[in-house]
Amino acid sequence: MDVKLKPFDFAQAAARAGMADVAQRVARSTQAQQGAGAVQPSFATSFSSALQQVSASQNQVTEMQRQVQLGNPTVSIEETMVAMQKAQIGFQATLQVRNKLVQAYTDIMNMAV
């Protein structure tokens, strides 16, 4: 029995999972890559891009927290708290996508062929 896989659309999968923000980011990233004449992005590059964005967000929050602790007057605690919440939501969304992917992989591996 031959199994043919269709190309995976990460943005569509994220939208179906109820993660519209992640879906929009991936769609924008895909459009930017296609507009630059790049090759059709794979799932790995899309997921890697999403992970890098979450990581950058968390790194930015860490720096903002450090600046607040040092008493930098240009960084407000309110901005820092909002950035922390955004980073946390991004991380939770990424975690949910990962969990869905692991579950899908497990389901596929447990299928009787």
C-alpha positions as CSV (number, residue, x, y, z in Angstrom):
1,M,0.0,0.0,0.0
2,D,1.5,3.3,-1.1
3,V,1.0,6.3,1.2
4,K,1.2,9.7,-0.5
5,L,1.5,12.7,1.8
6,K,0.2,16.1,0.8
7,P,2.3,19.1,1.5
8,F,1.7,20.3,5.0
9,D,0.3,23.8,5.5
10,F,1.4,24.9,8.9
11,A,-0.6,28.1,8.8
12,Q,-3.8,26.2,8.0
13,A,-3.1,23.6,10.8
14,A,-2.5,26.4,13.3
15,A,-5.7,28.1,12.3
16,R,-7.7,24.8,12.7
17,A,-6.1,24.3,16.2
18,G,-7.5,27.7,17.2
19,M,-4.2,29.6,17.1
20,A,-5.0,32.4,14.7
21,D,-2.0,34.5,15.8
22,V,0.4,31.8,15.0
23,A,-1.3,31.1,11.7
24,Q,-1.0,34.8,10.7
25,R,2.7,34.9,11.6
26,V,3.4,31.8,9.5
27,A,1.3,33.1,6.6
28,R,3.2,36.4,6.6
29,S,6.5,34.6,6.8
30,T,5.5,32.3,3.9
31,Q,4.4,35.3,1.8
32,A,7.7,37.1,2.5
33,Q,9.7,34.1,1.5
34,Q,7.7,33.6,-1.6
35,G,7.9,37.3,-2.5
36,A,11.7,37.1,-2.2
37,G,11.8,34.4,-4.8
38,A,12.5,31.7,-2.3
39,V,11.6,28.1,-2.7
40,Q,8.3,26.8,-1.4
41,P,8.9,26.7,2.4
42,S,8.7,23.3,4.1
43,F,7.1,22.5,7.3
44,A,10.5,22.4,9.0
45,T,11.4,26.0,7.9
46,S,7.9,27.3,8.9
47,F,8.1,25.7,12.3
48,S,11.7,26.8,12.8
49,S,10.7,30.3,12.0
50,A,7.9,30.3,14.5
51,L,10.2,28.9,17.2
52,Q,12.8,31.6,16.4
53,Q,10.1,34.3,16.8
54,V,9.0,32.9,20.2
55,S,12.6,32.7,21.3
56,A,13.3,36.3,20.2
57,S,10.2,37.4,22.1
58,Q,11.4,35.7,25.3
59,N,14.9,37.1,24.9
60,Q,13.4,40.6,24.5
61,V,11.3,40.1,27.7
62,T,14.4,38.9,29.6
63,E,16.3,42.1,28.6
64,M,13.3,44.3,29.5
65,Q,13.1,42.6,32.9
66,R,16.8,43.2,33.5
67,Q,16.4,46.9,32.5
68,V,13.5,47.3,34.9
69,Q,15.5,45.7,37.7
70,L,18.4,48.1,37.0
71,G,16.1,51.0,37.2
72,N,16.2,52.2,33.6
73,P,13.7,55.0,33.3
74,T,13.1,54.4,29.6
75,V,11.6,50.9,30.2
76,S,8.3,50.9,32.1
77,I,7.1,48.0,34.2
78,E,3.7,48.1,32.3
79,E,5.4,47.6,29.0
80,T,7.5,44.8,30.5
81,M,4.4,43.0,31.9
82,V,2.6,43.3,28.6
83,A,5.6,41.9,26.7
84,M,5.8,39.1,29.3
85,Q,2.2,38.1,28.7
86,K,2.7,38.2,24.9
87,A,5.8,36.0,25.2
88,Q,4.0,33.6,27.4
89,I,1.0,33.3,25.0
90,G,3.4,32.7,22.1
91,F,5.2,30.0,24.1
92,Q,1.9,28.3,25.1
93,A,0.7,28.4,21.5
94,T,3.9,26.9,20.3
95,L,3.6,24.2,23.0
96,Q,0.1,23.4,21.9
97,V,1.2,23.1,18.2
98,R,4.0,20.8,19.3
99,N,1.6,18.7,21.4
100,K,-0.8,18.4,18.4
101,L,2.0,17.3,16.2
102,V,3.2,14.7,18.6
103,Q,-0.3,13.4,19.0
104,A,-0.8,13.2,15.2
105,Y,2.5,11.4,14.8
106,T,1.6,8.9,17.5
107,D,-1.8,8.3,15.9
108,I,-0.2,7.7,12.5
109,M,2.4,5.4,14.0
110,N,-0.3,3.4,15.8
111,M,-2.3,2.9,12.6
112,A,-2.6,-0.7,11.4
113,V,-1.3,-1.0,7.9
